[in-house]
Amino acid sequence: MMNFESFADDFGRAAKPVMNMSIYRGSFQCACGQSHWFDEEIDIICEGLMKIMVVCPNDPTFLTSLKIKTFMVFKFKGFVSLAGTHLKGEEDMIAAQTIRSLVRMA
């Protein structure tokens, strides 16, 4: 778990989510402490190089950075939770929404 600023810095370059995520199905360890199933219902804020930033399906104040594990680029092997954050206060919520807005405009 990290504060939001460190979490965003650790994620690195964020881009608009454009990857076809329909082939990625599996559970992941969420920043909320629970395991969740990844499917088309998961809210993806942004993506990086073979990683994504997702919103907890049970509590939108938790964000998790997930690495997409593959074999030879094509075979999905699961997710690795890299980092998580708990948005505390209005400032963190606004910062997360700003990232979402900026990558959607790109």
BATORVEX-781678 format. One record per atom (N, C-alpha, C): residue in one letter; x, y, z. Coordinates in steps of 0.1 Angstrom, whole numbers, padded with zeros to 4 digits, always signed. Layout:
# BATORVEX-781678
aXYZ ...
# end
This chain:
# BATORVEX-781678
m+0008-0012+0000 m+0000+0000+0000 m+0009+0012+0000 m+0005+0022-0008 m+0012+0035-0009 m+0002+0046-0008 n+0007+0058-0005 n-0001+0070-0007 n-0004+0072-0022 f-0014+0080-0025 f-0018+0081-0039 f-0007+0086-0048 e+0000+0096-0043 e+0011+0103-0051 e+0022+0092-0055 s+0026+0085-0045 s+0036+0074-0047 s+0031+0063-0056 f+0018+0060-0054 f+0012+0050-0063 f+0012+0054-0077 a+0008+0067-0080 a+0008+0072-0094 a+0022+0072-0100 d+0032+0077-0092 d+0046+0077-0096 d+0051+0063-0099 d+0047+0054-0091 d+0052+0040-0093 d+0046+0034-0105 f+0033+0037-0109 f+0027+0032-0121 f+0034+0037-0133 g+0039+0049-0133 g+0047+0054-0144 g+0038+0060-0155 r+0042+0059-0167 r+0035+0065-0179 r+0021+0058-0180 a+0011+0066-0180 a-0003+0061-0181 a-0008+0065-0194 a-0016+0056-0200 a-0022+0058-0213 a-0036+0054-0213 k-0043+0059-0223 k-0058+0055-0224 k-0059+0040-0226 p-0068+0034-0219 p-0070+0020-0220 p-0076+0016-0233 v-0068+0009-0242 v-0072+0005-0255 v-0070-0010-0258 m-0063-0016-0248 m-0060-0031-0250 m-0074-0038-0250 n-0074-0049-0258 n-0086-0058-0258 n-0084-0067-0245 m-0091-0064-0235 m-0090-0071-0222 m-0099-0084-0221 s-0106-0087-0232 s-0116-0098-0231 s-0109-0112-0230 i-0096-0113-0233 i-0089-0125-0232 i-0083-0127-0218 y-0084-0117-0210 y-0078-0118-0196 y-0089-0120-0186 r-0089-0132-0181 r-0098-0136-0170 r-0091-0143-0159 g-0093-0138-0147 g-0086-0144-0136 g-0088-0136-0124 s-0084-0141-0112 s-0085-0134-0100 s-0073-0125-0097 f-0075-0115-0090 f-0063-0106-0086 f-0065-0102-0072 q-0054-0099-0065 q-0054-0094-0051 q-0056-0079-0052 c-0066-0074-0046 c-0070-0060-0046 c-0064-0053-0034 a-0062-0040-0036 a-0057-0032-0025 a-0066-0032-0013 c-0079-0036-0015 c-0088-0036-0003 c-0086-0048+0006 g-0077-0057+0001 g-0074-0069+0009 g-0081-0082+0004 q-0091-0080-0005 q-0098-0092-0010 q-0093-0096-0024 s-0097-0108-0028 s-0094-0112-0041 s-0107-0110-0050 h-0105-0105-0062 h-0116-0102-0071 h-0114-0109-0084 w-0125-0112-0091 w-0124-0118-0105 w-0123-0106-0115 f-0114-0107-0124 f-0112-0097-0135 f-0120-0101-0147 d-0129-0093-0151 d-0137-0094-0163 d-0141-0081-0168 e-0150-0080-0178 e-0154-0067-0184 e-0160-0057-0175 e-0164-0062-0163 e-0170-0053-0153 e-0160-0044-0145 i-0148-0048-0145 i-0137-0041-0138 i-0135-0028-0145 d-0134-0017-0137 d-0132-0004-0141 d-0117-0001-0143 i-0112+0001-0155 i-0098+0003-0158 i-0096+0018-0159 i-0088+0024-0151 i-0085+0038-0152 i-0075+0041-0163 c-0064+0034-0164 c-0054+0036-0174 c-0046+0023-0176 e-0038+0023-0186 e-0029+0012-0188 e-0015+0017-0191 g-0005+0008-0188 g+0009+0011-0191 g+0014-0001-0199 l+0027-0003-0199 l+0033-0014-0206 l+0030-0028-0199 m+0020-0035-0204 m+0015-0048-0199 m+0011-0046-0184 k+0005-0035-0181 k-0001-0033-0167 k-0012-0024-0168 i-0021-0025-0158 i-0033-0017-0158 i-0035-0012-0144 m-0043+0000-0143 m-0047+0005-0130 m-0062+0003-0129 v-0066-0005-0119 v-0081-0008-0118 v-0086-0003-0105 v-0100-0001-0105 v-0107+0003-0094 v-0113-0009-0087 c-0113-0010-0074 c-0119-0021-0066 c-0134-0021-0070 p-0139-0033-0073 p-0154-0034-0076 p-0163-0032-0064 n-0157-0034-0052 n-0165-0032-0040 n-0164-0019-0033 d-0153-0012-0035 d-0150+0001-0029 d-0142+0009-0038 p-0148+0019-0044 p-0140+0027-0054 p-0129+0036-0048 t-0127+0036-0035 t-0116+0043-0029 t-0103+0035-0029 f-0104+0023-0034 f-0091+0015-0035 f-0088+0013-0050 l-0075+0015-0053 l-0070+0013-0067 l-0058+0003-0066 t-0057-0005-0076 t-0046-0015-0077 t-0039-0014-0090 s-0026-0016-0090 s-0018-0016-0102 s-0016-0031-0105 l-0020-0036-0116 l-0018-0050-0120 l-0009-0052-0131 k+0000-0061-0130 k+0009-0066-0141 k+0002-0078-0148 i+0001-0077-0161 i-0005-0088-0169 i+0006-0098-0172 k+0006-0110-0167 k+0016-0120-0169 k+0012-0128-0182 t+0021-0130-0191 t+0019-0138-0203 t+0031-0147-0206 f+0028-0157-0214 f+0039-0165-0219 f+0040-0163-0234 m+0051-0159-0239 m+0053-0156-0253 m+0043-0146-0258 v+0040-0137-0250 v+0031-0126-0253 v+0016-0130-0255 f+0013-0142-0260 f+0000-0146-0263 f-0008-0153-0253 k-0001-0161-0245 k-0008-0170-0235 k-0009-0163-0221 f-0021-0160-0217 f-0024-0153-0204 f-0020-0162-0193 k-0012-0157-0183 k-0008-0166-0172 k-0013-0160-0158 g-0020-0149-0158 g-0025-0144-0146 g-0021-0129-0144 f-0025-0124-0132 f-0022-0111-0128 f-0013-0111-0116 v-0004-0101-0115 v+0004-0098-0103 v+0000-0084-0098 s-0004-0084-0086 s-0007-0071-0080 s+0006-0064-0076 l+0009-0053-0082 l+0022-0046-0080 l+0021-0036-0068 a+0010-0028-0067 a+0009-0018-0057 a-0006-0015-0055 g-0009-0009-0044 g-0023-0004-0042 g-0023+0009-0034 t-0034+0015-0035 t-0036+0028-0027 t-0051+0029-0022 h-0052+0036-0012 h-0066+0039-0007 h-0067+0054-0008 l-0077+0059-0016 l-0079+0073-0018 l-0085+0078-0005 k-0078+0088+0001 k-0082+0094+0013 k-0085+0109+0011 g-0097+0112+0012 g-0101+0126+0011 g-0104+0131-0003 e-0109+0142-0004 e-0114+0148-0017 e-0102+0150-0026 e-0090+0154-0021 e-0079+0157-0029 e-0074+0145-0037 d-0073+0133-0031 d-0070+0121-0037 d-0080+0117-0048 m-0093+0119-0045 m-0104+0115-0054 m-0103+0124-0067 i-0100+0137-0065 i-0099+0146-0076 i-0087+0142-0084 a-0075+0139-0078 a-0063+0135-0085 a-0066+0122-0094 a-0073+0113-0088 a-0076+0100-0096 a-0085+0103-0108 q-0095+0112-0106 q-0104+0116-0116 q-0096+0124-0127 t-0087+0132-0123 t-0079+0139-0132 t-0070+0130-0141 i-0064+0120-0135 i-0057+0110-0143 i-0066+0104-0154 r-0078+0099-0149 r-0087+0093-0158 r-0091+0102-0169 s-0094+0115-0166 s-0098+0124-0177 s-0086+0127-0186 l-0074+0129-0181 l-0063+0132-0190 l-0060+0121-0200 v-0060+0108-0195 v-0056+0097-0204 v-0068+0095-0214 r-0080+0098-0211 r-0091+0096-0220 r-0090+0106-0231 m-0084+0118-0229 m-0083+0128-0239 m-0072+0126-0249 a-0062+0118-0244 a-0050+0115-0252 a-0053+0107-0265 
# end
